Amino acid sequence: MTQQINASILDAAVGLLRPYCENLTPEMLQNALRNSSPASPETRRPEKPYSRKEAAALLQVSLNTVNRYMNTGLLRKISIGPRHVLIDPASLHRLLAGPAHD
């Protein structure tokens, strides 16, 4: 379902965004909004933590390497019990993305 955006609202939004994007026009903003898709409920849910085995498979490393990454802080562990840990998804994605480039 496509809704038409009121022209005054569109102009106000462009005015607010113009300091960040000098060449923005109402048409550009409307096209960008039209072409974007709203996030589905599944994508808004927090991602579940990974098991050591899942993390090892995603990283293509051994369980010992996953343990080493947790001990050195490359992966953040979530302690569930005395002998059960899970891997924080954000830290796993950072490691998968590789080193940040400036």
Buried (B, 14 or more C-beta within 10 A) or exposed (E): EEEEBEEEEBEEBBEEEEEEEEEBEBEEBBEEEEEEEEEEEEEEEEEEBBBBEBBBEBBEBEEEBBBEBBEEEBBBBEEEEEEEBBBBBEBBEBBEEEEEEE
